[in-house]
Amino acid sequence: MSRNLPLCGLLLCMAFGILPMSRAQTPAPSEAPAENCVGKANKQKISAYVMLLRLRGDLYARWKETGKWPDDPEANKALEGHSDYWTKNLKQGRAIVAGAMGGDYWDNAAMIVFEAASPEEAQTMANNDPAVKAHAFQAQVRPFDLFWVTNKFQEGMAVCAEQSSNSDQETFQQAEADERAAVGSIRSLNTALVMYNAAEPAKGYAASLKELGPEGKEYIDETLASGTKDGYTFEYKPESAPAGTPISRYTLFARPVKQMALGQKSFYTDETALIRFTTEDRPPTVTDPPLR
């Protein structure tokens, strides 16, 4: 093997069965409609883990000294197992990115970004790598928040036209406007619920949003009382209480009717009137950060 090929790059080629291609073999981007332009493939942030890999010191030293991969049957077998292991994880949808730092630098490392349910599971996945088990690789696992993955490698994608960019900006601005309106509606609902509780101490908080609208106390408008307004749905959940006992607690969720932009907020509040939010595409909870 040539000494001129960067060591970590060569390592990943061997480990994953990747062969470099010349630029002449890369097809030119095909024309595509504006809606198929380059952007983010994922709809929300991916909470993943990154495994940093470095070749065992003595193997690296022998390779560096001679410019040839050392004839080490155990290490070769471990690398083959490593390739099969992560190819399997790739096909199962768990492995996301794999690569290596280029250039001949002392601190070069290869890396694999993958999904796992917990730090413990992530460490177990790393420990089960045949090359790690055989001590051919030294590995370190760290949490890795993957904010976006490009969709440029999907078939039919092209560079976004200016018109598409303007449209994306308008969509983002509309999503922000809907967020502000939703926060205003949540505050109106919290205020209306406090007023209802004060007016109906035997009942406590309202049993439904309709009791706050024109069919009830008229504290909120008909649209908000329906549970959908300004691009958001509002789900009100009063605490179950025995007959004759006033309702003393409630939760309220506000989520986009349609996720218009990556990171559009969903909101949570309760009888404390503290509003919390999440930018992930999921129901918000009481453990999410407060809105400031």
C-alpha positions in Angstrom: 0.0 0.0 0.0 1.2 3.4 -0.9 2.5 5.6 1.9 1.1 8.7 0.2 -2.5 7.7 0.8 -3.7 9.3 4.1 -3.6 6.7 6.8 -7.1 7.2 8.3 -8.6 7.5 4.8 -7.0 4.2 3.8 -8.2 2.7 7.0 -11.8 3.6 6.3 -11.5 2.3 2.7 -10.4 -1.1 4.1 -12.8 -1.2 6.9 -15.9 -0.2 5.0 -15.0 -1.6 1.6 -15.0 1.9 0.0 -13.0 2.5 -3.2 -12.2 6.0 -4.3 -13.7 7.2 -7.6 -12.3 9.7 -10.0 -14.2 12.9 -10.7 -14.9 11.7 -14.2 -17.0 8.9 -12.8 -19.3 11.3 -10.9 -22.4 12.1 -12.9 -23.3 15.7 -13.3 -26.4 16.9 -11.3 -29.5 16.3 -13.2 -32.1 19.1 -13.8 -34.9 18.9 -11.2 -38.0 20.8 -10.4 -37.6 23.5 -7.8 -39.5 21.5 -5.1 -36.8 18.8 -5.4 -34.0 21.1 -4.4 -31.2 20.5 -1.9 -32.2 20.9 1.7 -32.5 18.9 4.9 -33.4 15.3 4.7 -34.4 15.0 8.4 -37.5 16.7 9.8 -36.1 17.2 13.2 -32.8 17.1 15.2 -31.3 13.6 15.5 -30.0 12.7 18.9 -27.2 10.4 18.0 -23.7 9.3 19.1 -20.3 9.6 17.5 -17.7 6.9 17.8 -14.1 8.1 17.3 -11.7 5.4 16.2 -8.0 5.3 16.2 -5.8 2.4 15.0 -4.0 0.5 17.8 -0.6 2.2 18.5 1.7 -0.7 17.4 -0.2 -1.3 14.2 -0.1 2.4 13.3 3.7 2.6 14.1 4.5 -0.4 11.8 2.3 1.0 9.1 3.9 4.4 9.4 7.4 3.1 9.5 7.2 0.8 6.4 4.5 2.5 4.4 2.8 -1.0 4.2 -0.1 -2.4 6.0 1.3 -4.9 8.6 0.7 -8.5 7.9 -1.4 -9.2 11.0 -4.0 -11.9 10.4 -5.9 -11.1 13.6 -6.1 -7.4 12.8 -7.2 -8.2 9.3 -10.0 -10.5 10.5 -11.1 -7.9 13.0 -11.3 -5.2 10.3 -13.4 -7.5 8.1 -15.8 -8.1 11.0 -15.9 -4.3 11.7 -17.0 -3.7 8.1 -19.7 -6.4 8.2 -20.9 -5.1 11.6 -21.4 -1.5 10.5 -22.8 -2.4 7.1 -25.5 -4.3 9.0 -26.2 -1.3 11.2 -26.3 0.9 8.0 -29.0 -1.4 6.5 -30.9 -1.4 9.8 -31.0 2.4 9.7 -28.9 2.9 12.8 -25.6 4.1 11.2 -25.8 7.5 9.7 -22.4 8.8 8.7 -18.9 7.2 8.5 -15.7 8.9 7.5 -12.1 9.7 8.3 -10.0 12.8 8.6 -7.8 13.3 5.6 -4.1 14.1 5.6 -1.2 12.6 7.5 -1.6 14.2 10.9 -0.8 12.7 14.3 -4.3 13.2 15.7 -6.2 11.7 12.7 -9.3 9.7 13.6 -12.1 7.9 11.9 -15.6 8.4 13.0 -19.1 6.8 12.8 -22.3 8.6 13.7 -25.1 6.3 14.7 -28.4 6.3 16.6 -28.9 4.5 20.0 -31.7 4.6 22.6 -29.3 5.6 25.4 -25.7 6.2 26.3 -25.4 2.7 27.6 -26.8 1.2 24.4 -24.4 3.4 22.4 -21.4 2.2 24.4 -22.6 -1.4 24.0 -22.8 -1.0 20.2 -19.2 0.4 20.2 -18.0 -2.4 22.4 -19.5 -5.0 20.1 -17.6 -3.8 17.1 -15.3 -6.7 16.3 -12.3 -4.4 15.7 -12.8 -2.8 19.1 -13.3 -6.2 20.8 -10.0 -7.4 19.2 -8.3 -4.1 20.3 -7.4 -3.3 16.7 -9.2 0.0 17.2 -9.3 2.3 20.2 -12.8 3.8 20.4 -14.4 6.6 22.3 -18.2 7.3 22.2 -19.7 10.7 22.8 -23.3 12.2 22.5 -23.8 13.9 19.1 -26.7 16.2 18.2 -27.2 16.0 14.5 -29.1 19.1 13.5 -29.5 18.2 9.8 -28.5 15.8 7.1 -28.4 16.9 3.5 -30.7 15.3 1.0 -28.4 16.3 -2.0 -27.6 12.6 -2.7 -31.2 11.6 -3.2 -32.1 11.1 -6.9 -33.4 14.1 -8.7 -32.1 16.8 -6.3 -30.7 20.0 -7.7 -29.4 23.3 -6.2 -32.4 25.4 -5.0 -33.5 28.2 -7.3 -33.8 31.7 -5.8 -37.6 31.4 -6.1 -37.5 28.3 -3.9 -35.3 30.1 -1.4 -37.8 33.0 -1.2 -40.6 30.5 -0.8 -38.7 28.8 2.0 -38.2 32.2 3.7 -41.9 33.0 3.5 -42.8 29.7 5.0 -40.3 30.2 7.9 -41.7 33.7 8.5 -45.3 32.3 8.6 -44.2 29.6 11.0 -42.8 32.2 13.3 -45.9 34.3 13.1 -48.1 31.2 13.9 -45.8 30.5 16.9 -46.3 34.1 18.2 -50.1 33.8 17.7 -50.1 30.4 19.5 -48.3 31.9 22.5 -50.8 34.7 22.7 -53.7 32.2 22.5 -52.2 30.1 25.3 -51.9 33.2 27.5 -55.5 34.1 26.7 -56.6 30.5 27.7 -54.7 30.6 30.9 -56.3 33.9 31.8 -59.7 32.6 30.9 -59.3 29.5 33.0 -58.3 31.6 36.0 -61.4 33.8 35.5 -63.6 30.7 35.2 -62.2 29.2 38.3 -62.8 32.4 40.2 -66.4 32.7 38.9 -67.2 29.0 39.5 -65.4 27.9 42.7 -67.6 24.9 43.0 -66.5 23.7 39.6 -62.9 24.9 39.6 -61.4 25.0 36.2 -63.6 24.5 33.1 -64.3 21.0 31.9 -63.8 22.0 28.2 -62.7 24.9 26.0 -66.3 25.4 24.9 -67.2 26.4 28.4 -64.8 29.4 28.0 -66.3 30.4 24.6 -69.5 31.9 23.4 -71.4 28.8 24.5 -70.2 29.4 28.0 -68.6 32.3 29.8 -67.5 34.1 26.6 -64.0 34.6 27.8 -62.5 33.5 24.4 -63.7 33.7 20.8 -65.4 30.9 19.0 -62.4 29.9 16.9 -60.1 29.4 19.9 -62.9 27.6 21.7 -63.0 25.1 18.8 -59.4 24.1 19.6 -57.8 25.2 16.3 -56.6 28.7 15.5 -53.7 30.3 13.5 -52.2 27.1 12.4 -52.2 25.4 15.8 -54.4 22.9 17.6 -55.0 23.4 21.3 -55.7 20.3 23.4 -57.1 21.0 26.9 -57.0 18.3 29.5 -58.6 19.0 32.9 -57.7 16.7 35.7 -60.3 14.1 36.5 -62.0 14.9 39.8 -64.7 13.0 41.9 -68.3 14.2 41.5 -68.9 17.4 43.5 -65.1 18.1 43.7 -63.8 21.2 41.8 -61.2 20.7 39.1 -57.9 21.9 40.5 -55.4 21.1 37.8 -55.2 21.1 34.0 -52.7 20.7 31.1 -52.8 22.4 27.8 -50.9 21.5 24.6 -50.5 23.6 21.5 -49.0 21.9 18.4 -48.8 23.0 14.7 -51.6 21.6 12.5 -48.8 21.0 10.0 -45.1 21.4 10.7 -44.2 24.3 8.3 -40.5 24.6 9.2 -37.9 22.5 10.8 -37.8 23.4 14.5 -41.3 24.9 14.7 -42.3 25.0 18.3 -44.9 23.1 20.2 -46.1 24.4 23.6 -47.1 23.1 27.0 -48.7 24.8 30.0 -50.7 24.0 33.1 -52.4 25.7 36.0 -49.1 27.4 36.9 -49.4 29.4 33.6 -45.7 28.7 32.8 -45.3 28.0 29.1 -42.8 25.4 28.0 -41.8 24.5 24.5 -40.0 22.0 22.3 -38.6 22.3 18.8 -38.8 18.6 18.2 -41.8 17.1 16.3 -43.4 15.5 19.3 -45.9 16.4 22.1 -44.4 18.8 24.6 -44.0 17.9 28.2 -43.6 19.5 31.7 -39.9 18.7 31.5 -39.3 20.9 28.4 -37.6 24.3 28.9 -39.7 27.3 29.8 -40.4 30.0 27.2 -38.4 33.2 27.9 
